[in-house]
Amino acid sequence: MWARHPFELISNPSATRAAAYGPEQVEVLSAEGLARAKEIICAWPGYAPTPLVALPGIAQAAGVASVHYKDESERFGLKSFKPLGGAHAVARLLIRQIVATTGNDGITVHDLIDGKYKDICAGITVTAATDGNHGRSVAWGARMFGCRCVIFINEAVSQQREDAIAKFGATVRRNPGSYDDAVRTAQQTAQREGWHVIPDTSDGSIVEAPRDVTQGYALMAAEVIEQLPGDSPPTHIFLQAGVGGMAAATCAEFWQHFGVDRPTTILVEPETSACWFESLKAKEPVAIKGNLDSLMGGLSCGEVSRLAWTILKPGADAAMTIPDEAAADAMRLLAAGACGDAPLVAGESGVAGLAAFLAVSANDAARQKLALNLSSRVVLFGTEGATDPQAYADIVGRSEEEVADEQK
Ligand SMILES: Cc1ncc(COP(=O)(O)O)c(C=O)c1O
């Protein structure tokens, strides 16, 4: 019933399904870390859990028991799950800086929001590299808490995405090369200028801020666990991966909550930038070189985050690559309200998990490999809405407003 796109699927040779969530993983993401993130994020104006939408029509057509879709298209009005990470890490950094300056270790997020230490915050500059959404999140957090912000973008980031970052008062600098090159430039510039870098990835040299970013993402998975109907855990989660922070946070949360009963976890990447696919296959991080460009810009990364590696090397069960056209088709399918389900606005990177699930569902060998069948309960993470409205309209043929109107 949907176009068959080519894909690649491998099992992760390092997966340790029966293993407990161990101390190495707790070092990266923990229940305490989530509780802290929740306290900070839930205090921001406008916080509300995003909807978990049932897609019974797609479930039936795909031959599974249920499909639930976590719709991040309206998170804090930023149209993606990303504010949970970047802005959370900005808040944590500022609290640490205020504690160091004042010697008062009782600083809370409310002190930040109330502007109690606004003079200290105004003297701090945060910086990050981004392919769009992370930079928007850091810039939004910087504006909310009153610090300065400089964001590095790479050549391929669209003007609309650049404008969306600048709207929050950040200075935006365009850097030659890829996302991974921009990460290095942000890090070097921060060192030179005395700024604080908030990366969403880690090569092992900086861990505190990327851990705060990833820990914030875990709130999205925690919301899903609370929202899921019934007592049975999902059987499959398809997680799109760029550097792997979102997938690691989600895998970690389900692992801690459901233990050995956790769902089969499948990582999904564009075929042009499959660093997780290649790294899991090689059992060690492998950097992808060359042209990484993909329609799925948020997933267009050539190097895995070492923090995410600690979780996903043992925690992911499989990895997949998909072509751009599979994502474009999935966007159109959701916009059309396929199979009688409600129409949904979803962006290029946001639909990668859905696109991969649809590809597997229509392929007998892949279904068997992943034990996907009529009893399967699938959860997908719609990690962005129309973050680039022009690109969305070009792909879907209608504006996000027109699609949203049909939801009513
Ligand atoms: C919409 C969207 N989904 C998923 C991801 C992947 O997240 P990560 O890079 O943490 O793997 C990104 C990253 O920018 C994104 O923007």
PDBQT file of the ligand as one rigid body, heavy atoms in Angstrom, charges set to zero:
ROOT
HETATM    1  C1  LIG A 501      14.293  16.380  14.291  1.00  0.00    +0.000 C 
HETATM    2  C2  LIG A 501      15.457  15.595  14.744  1.00  0.00    +0.000 A 
HETATM    3  N1  LIG A 501      15.297  14.291  14.999  1.00  0.00    +0.000 NA
HETATM    4  C3  LIG A 501      16.314  13.532  15.417  1.00  0.00    +0.000 A 
HETATM    5  C4  LIG A 501      17.582  14.076  15.579  1.00  0.00    +0.000 A 
HETATM    6  C5  LIG A 501      18.705  13.180  15.988  1.00  0.00    +0.000 C 
HETATM    7  O1  LIG A 501      19.183  13.467  17.262  1.00  0.00    +0.000 OA
HETATM    8  P1  LIG A 501      20.664  13.064  17.646  1.00  0.00    +0.000 P 
HETATM    9  O2  LIG A 501      21.594  13.917  16.850  1.00  0.00    +0.000 OA
HETATM   10  O3  LIG A 501      20.727  13.312  19.112  1.00  0.00    +0.000 OA
HETATM   11  O4  LIG A 501      20.825  11.628  17.274  1.00  0.00    +0.000 OA
HETATM   12  C6  LIG A 501      17.786  15.437  15.333  1.00  0.00    +0.000 A 
HETATM   13  C7  LIG A 501      19.109  16.057  15.525  1.00  0.00    +0.000 C 
HETATM   14  O5  LIG A 501      19.334  17.212  15.242  1.00  0.00    +0.000 OA
HETATM   15  C8  LIG A 501      16.705  16.219  14.896  1.00  0.00    +0.000 A 
HETATM   16  O6  LIG A 501      16.840  17.530  14.645  1.00  0.00    +0.000 OA
ENDROOT
TORSDOF 0
